[in-house]
Amino acid sequence: MRGLVKVKEKLKISIREKEIQLSKLKEHIDKSEVCADLYNKMLIEKAVLKKQLEDLQNKSLVSRIKHLLPKREKLICDYFKG
């Protein structure tokens, strides 16, 4: 249980770091294609981290059973729900 708390905290820290990086890049996305690409990459990474954190917080019996079932391939739009 203690390890789960550490993982959640690390995910929260990573999400905060991505938010800071995104705020700095946002000023430059109109000026440079490289910055725009990096901004988009960071946005996707942040969405993945948020999804992982959400999955850890929703560790209910139903979610545990879902892990036993065959996994559906994730689409990029799955990370941006909610």
RONU-328314 format. One line per field, with one value per residue (C-alpha): y, z, x; residue number from 1; residue in one letter; chain. Coordinates in Angstrom, 3 decimals. Each point is the difference from the previous one (the first is absolute). Layout:
py	Y/...
pz	Z/...
px	X/...
num	NUM/...
residu	A/...
chaine	A/...
! end
This chain:
py	0.000/2.358/-0.560/0.956/3.340/0.674/-0.829/2.342/2.783/-0.477/0.160/3.223/1.551/-1.044/1.493/3.299/0.034/-0.571/2.842/2.359/-1.072/0.408/3.495/1.017/-1.561/1.481/3.434/-1.310/-2.415/2.655/0.919/-3.399/-3.282/-1.846/1.642/-0.856/-3.652/-0.117/1.603/-2.661/-2.775/1.372/0.308/-3.677/-0.995/1.980/-1.687/-3.423/0.876/1.251/-3.208/-2.101/1.983/-0.362/-3.748/-0.269/1.960/-2.155/-3.308/-1.532/-3.591/0.685/1.435/-2.996/-2.328/2.071/-0.749/-3.697/0.521/0.379/3.577/2.253/1.958/3.596/2.801/3.490/1.366/-2.257/2.171/3.178/-1.155/1.969
pz	0.000/0.836/-3.440/-1.642/1.823/-1.224/-3.569/0.190/1.412/-2.745/-2.632/1.522/-0.011/-3.617/-0.996/1.705/-1.816/-3.345/0.764/0.681/-3.185/-1.981/1.339/-1.056/-3.456/-0.605/-0.553/-2.866/-1.884/-2.567/-0.624/-0.569/-1.446/2.274/3.064/-1.279/-0.488/3.435/1.538/-1.601/1.194/3.562/-0.119/-0.907/2.714/2.567/-1.118/0.382/3.510/0.995/-1.325/1.998/3.148/-0.620/-0.471/3.300/1.837/-1.421/1.263/0.741/-0.331/-3.464/-1.221/1.398/-1.927/-3.161/0.185/-0.285/-3.200/-3.376/-0.439/-2.683/-1.999/1.259/-2.411/0.382/0.616/3.083/1.781/-0.532/1.376/2.972
px	0.000/2.850/1.558/-3.276/0.022/3.547/-0.965/-2.997/2.177/2.601/-2.733/-1.371/3.476/0.539/-3.353/0.909/3.356/-1.735/-2.416/2.918/1.755/-3.214/-0.577/3.522/-0.348/-3.440/1.544/2.125/-2.265/-0.945/3.638/1.572/-1.160/2.440/-1.589/-3.471/0.998/1.606/-3.098/-2.219/2.315/-0.044/-3.777/-0.310/2.498/-1.991/-3.226/1.632/1.210/-3.454/-1.567/2.474/-0.786/-3.726/0.414/1.885/-2.679/-2.793/1.389/-3.364/-1.092/-1.376/3.300/1.865/-2.298/0.531/3.712/-0.795/-1.968/1.719/1.176/-1.370/2.549/0.170/-0.633/1.428/-3.504/-0.281/2.561/-2.026/-3.340/-1.219
num	1/2/3/4/5/6/7/8/9/10/11/12/13/14/15/16/17/18/19/20/21/22/23/24/25/26/27/28/29/30/31/32/33/34/35/36/37/38/39/40/41/42/43/44/45/46/47/48/49/50/51/52/53/54/55/56/57/58/59/60/61/62/63/64/65/66/67/68/69/70/71/72/73/74/75/76/77/78/79/80/81/82
residu	M/R/G/L/V/K/V/K/E/K/L/K/I/S/I/R/E/K/E/I/Q/L/S/K/L/K/E/H/I/D/K/S/E/V/C/A/D/L/Y/N/K/M/L/I/E/K/A/V/L/K/K/Q/L/E/D/L/Q/N/K/S/L/V/S/R/I/K/H/L/L/P/K/R/E/K/L/I/C/D/Y/F/K/G
chaine	A/A/A/A/A/A/A/A/A/A/A/A/A/A/A/A/A/A/A/A/A/A/A/A/A/A/A/A/A/A/A/A/A/A/A/A/A/A/A/A/A/A/A/A/A/A/A/A/A/A/A/A/A/A/A/A/A/A/A/A/A/A/A/A/A/A/A/A/A/A/A/A/A/A/A/A/A/A/A/A/A/A
! end
